[in-house]
Amino acid sequence: MSHAVSRLRAERLQSSTKPFIARGSKAVRCERCRVVPEYCLCAWRPKVATQAGMLLLMHDVEPLKPTNTGWLIADLVADTFAYRWFRTEVESEILALLSDPQWQPYLVFPGEFVTPERVVTEVAMEEGKRPLFILLDATWTEARKMFRKSPYLESLPVLSLQPEHLSRYRLRRSKRNDHFCTAEVAAMCLELAGEQRAADGLNAYLDVFSQHYLAAKMKREVVLDDLAHERLREFL
């Protein structure tokens, strides 16, 4: 079963003129969960109903990275949409999605970089609409460029998150532990939208994914009866 991020990855691979080479990219991986087969995560995919939607605007090679957590979002949130970001153009499907009357879009970005009149800190829904959270899936440097160079997003309210905890993500290096991975951001958005169970499921899924990925990298056994796996079992 494919989803938006897996389809985007396939399209990105097909359009590549040279192989993508990065840390961990040469390992043989399960096509469904991107983890080394001996540590496969497919049986741990959570099943949670959601009303919110996620629009992932992904920087060039993000869909190809085995550590990308947008994949986890698409595994859990049924209405996840994923598109490559381009500096000079925008895909028509993105514009159609943003104008679809069933959705109320929120661009998720730190409020300190935005004019105050655009910033919101809560999800207030109009009757008959569902929240659509737009996540810039990229490194922090790339995301700032994407934010500045996407004029079609300039009219949207900017949802500025106010996290009360630090990032738990361990698969990529960051100089700051207040920078969150995409799945952590999505979980906070779900919580603001009143979908606490979906938020908890996504956080539990991220923790187990991280454990399996690191165990495969270090060639050590995964403990399947620990607290992280017990939490995720509630959502299977």
C-alpha positions as CSV (number, residue, x, y, z in Angstrom):
1,M,0.0,0.0,0.0
2,S,1.6,3.3,-1.1
3,H,1.0,6.8,0.2
4,A,1.8,10.3,-0.9
5,V,5.4,10.3,0.4
6,S,6.3,6.9,-1.0
7,R,4.9,7.9,-4.4
8,L,6.9,11.1,-4.3
9,R,10.0,9.1,-3.4
10,A,9.4,6.9,-6.4
11,E,8.9,9.9,-8.7
12,R,12.1,11.5,-7.3
13,L,14.1,8.4,-8.0
14,Q,12.7,8.1,-11.5
15,S,13.7,11.7,-12.3
16,S,17.2,11.4,-10.9
17,T,20.2,11.6,-13.3
18,K,22.6,10.1,-10.7
19,P,22.1,7.9,-7.6
20,F,21.3,9.4,-4.3
21,I,24.2,8.8,-1.9
22,A,24.0,9.7,1.8
23,R,24.7,8.1,5.1
24,G,22.6,5.0,5.3
25,S,21.3,5.2,1.7
26,K,23.2,2.2,0.4
27,A,21.7,-0.3,2.8
28,V,19.1,-2.8,1.6
29,R,15.8,-1.7,3.1
30,C,12.2,-2.8,3.3
31,E,10.4,-0.9,0.5
32,R,7.4,-0.4,2.8
33,C,9.0,1.0,6.0
34,R,12.6,1.9,4.8
35,V,14.2,0.0,7.6
36,V,16.7,-2.9,7.2
37,P,14.5,-6.0,6.7
38,E,15.7,-7.8,9.9
39,Y,14.4,-4.7,11.8
40,C,11.3,-4.2,9.7
41,L,8.7,-1.9,11.1
42,C,5.7,-2.8,9.0
43,A,3.9,-4.8,11.7
44,W,4.1,-1.7,13.9
45,R,2.3,0.7,11.7
46,P,-0.4,2.4,13.8
47,K,-4.1,2.7,12.8
48,V,-5.7,5.9,14.0
49,A,-8.6,7.8,12.4
50,T,-7.9,11.5,11.8
51,Q,-9.9,14.5,10.6
52,A,-6.9,16.7,10.0
53,G,-4.9,16.8,6.8
54,M,-1.1,17.3,6.3
55,L,0.4,19.0,3.3
56,L,4.2,18.2,3.1
57,L,6.2,20.5,0.9
58,M,9.4,18.6,0.6
59,H,12.8,20.0,-0.3
60,D,14.6,18.3,-3.1
61,V,16.1,15.1,-1.6
62,E,14.0,14.8,1.6
63,P,11.8,12.0,0.1
64,L,15.0,10.0,-0.5
65,K,16.4,10.1,3.0
66,P,15.7,7.0,5.0
67,T,15.5,9.1,8.2
68,N,12.8,11.3,6.8
69,T,9.8,11.3,9.2
70,G,7.3,12.7,6.8
71,W,6.9,9.1,5.8
72,L,5.6,8.3,9.3
73,I,3.1,11.0,9.1
74,A,1.7,9.6,5.8
75,D,1.6,6.2,7.4
76,L,-0.8,7.4,10.1
77,V,-2.7,10.4,8.7
78,A,-4.8,9.2,5.8
79,D,-5.2,12.7,4.2
80,T,-1.5,13.4,3.8
81,F,-0.4,15.1,0.6
82,A,3.3,15.4,-0.4
83,Y,4.8,17.5,-3.2
84,R,8.3,18.6,-4.1
85,W,9.0,22.3,-3.5
86,F,10.3,24.4,-6.4
87,R,11.7,27.9,-6.1
88,T,10.3,29.2,-9.4
89,E,7.0,27.3,-9.8
90,V,4.2,25.6,-7.9
91,E,2.3,22.5,-8.9
92,S,-1.3,23.1,-9.7
93,E,-2.4,20.3,-7.3
94,I,-1.0,22.4,-4.4
95,L,-3.0,25.5,-5.4
96,A,-6.2,23.4,-5.9
97,L,-5.7,21.9,-2.4
98,L,-5.2,25.3,-0.8
99,S,-8.4,26.6,-2.4
100,D,-10.5,23.5,-1.6
101,P,-13.4,24.7,0.6
102,Q,-13.3,21.6,2.9
103,W,-9.9,22.6,4.2
104,Q,-8.7,25.4,6.4
105,P,-4.9,25.7,5.8
106,Y,-2.4,26.6,8.4
107,L,1.2,27.2,7.5
108,V,3.3,25.9,10.4
109,F,6.4,28.1,11.0
110,P,7.9,30.0,14.0
111,G,6.1,33.2,14.7
112,E,9.2,35.2,15.4
113,F,10.0,35.3,11.6
114,V,6.5,36.5,10.6
115,T,4.6,39.7,10.8
116,P,2.4,39.6,14.0
117,E,-0.9,39.9,12.2
118,R,-0.4,36.6,10.4
119,V,0.5,34.6,13.6
120,V,-1.9,32.3,15.3
121,T,-1.2,29.9,18.2
122,E,-4.5,28.0,18.3
123,V,-6.5,26.0,15.7
124,A,-9.9,27.7,15.5
125,M,-12.0,25.9,12.9
126,E,-14.9,27.3,10.8
127,E,-18.0,25.1,10.7
128,G,-17.7,22.4,8.0
129,K,-13.9,22.8,7.6
130,R,-11.1,20.6,8.5
131,P,-7.5,21.8,9.4
132,L,-4.8,21.3,6.8
133,F,-1.4,21.8,8.3
134,I,1.3,22.8,5.8
135,L,4.7,21.5,6.9
136,L,8.0,22.6,5.2
137,D,9.9,19.3,5.2
138,A,13.5,20.3,5.0
139,T,16.5,21.3,7.1
140,W,16.0,24.5,9.1
141,T,18.2,26.5,6.6
142,E,16.2,25.2,3.7
143,A,12.9,25.7,5.4
144,R,13.6,29.4,5.9
145,K,14.3,29.8,2.2
146,M,11.2,27.9,1.3
147,F,9.1,30.1,3.5
148,R,10.6,33.3,1.9
149,K,10.3,32.1,-1.6
150,S,6.8,30.7,-1.7
151,P,4.5,33.6,-2.6
152,Y,1.4,31.3,-2.8
153,L,1.7,30.8,0.9
154,E,1.8,34.4,1.9
155,S,-1.9,34.9,2.5
156,L,-2.2,31.9,4.9
157,P,-2.3,32.2,8.7
158,V,1.0,31.0,10.3
159,L,0.6,28.6,13.1
160,S,3.4,29.2,15.6
161,L,3.8,26.2,17.9
162,Q,4.6,26.7,21.6
163,P,6.3,23.4,22.6
164,E,6.8,22.7,26.3
165,H,9.4,20.0,25.7
166,L,12.6,19.4,23.7
167,S,13.0,17.3,20.6
168,R,13.5,13.5,21.1
169,Y,14.6,12.9,17.5
170,R,18.0,11.2,17.4
171,L,18.5,10.2,13.7
172,R,19.9,13.5,12.4
173,R,22.4,15.9,14.0
174,S,21.2,19.3,15.0
175,K,23.0,22.1,16.9
176,R,19.8,22.9,18.8
177,N,17.5,20.5,20.6
178,D,14.6,22.9,20.2
179,H,14.5,22.1,16.5
180,F,11.9,19.4,16.0
181,C,11.7,16.8,13.2
182,T,8.7,16.9,10.9
183,A,6.8,14.1,12.7
184,E,7.1,15.8,16.0
185,V,5.7,19.0,14.5
186,A,2.8,17.1,13.0
187,A,2.0,15.5,16.4
188,M,1.9,19.0,18.0
189,C,-0.5,20.1,15.2
190,L,-2.8,17.1,15.8
191,E,-2.8,17.9,19.5
192,L,-3.9,21.5,18.8
193,A,-6.6,20.2,16.5
194,G,-8.1,18.2,19.4
195,E,-6.8,14.9,18.0
196,Q,-4.8,13.7,21.0
197,R,-5.0,10.0,20.2
198,A,-3.6,10.6,16.8
199,A,-0.8,12.8,18.3
200,D,0.1,10.2,20.8
201,G,0.1,7.5,18.2
202,L,2.4,9.4,15.9
203,N,4.8,10.1,18.8
204,A,4.8,6.5,19.8
205,Y,5.5,5.5,16.2
206,L,8.4,7.9,15.9
207,D,10.0,6.5,19.0
208,V,9.7,2.9,17.8
209,F,10.9,3.9,14.3
210,S,14.0,5.6,15.9
211,Q,14.7,2.5,18.0
212,H,14.5,0.1,15.0
213,Y,16.6,2.4,12.8
214,L,19.3,2.9,15.3
215,A,19.4,-0.8,16.2
216,A,19.9,-1.7,12.6
217,K,22.6,0.9,12.3
218,M,24.4,-0.4,15.3
219,K,23.6,-4.1,14.6
220,R,22.0,-4.7,18.0
221,E,18.8,-6.5,19.0
222,V,15.5,-4.5,19.4
223,V,13.7,-5.1,22.7
224,L,10.1,-5.5,21.7
225,D,8.6,-5.4,25.2
226,D,10.0,-2.1,26.3
227,L,7.9,1.0,27.1
228,A,8.1,2.5,23.6
229,H,6.7,-0.6,22.0
230,E,4.1,-1.1,24.7
231,R,2.8,2.5,24.0
232,L,2.6,1.8,20.3
233,R,0.7,-1.4,20.8
234,E,-2.3,0.7,21.9
235,F,-2.6,2.0,18.4
236,L,-2.2,-1.2,16.3
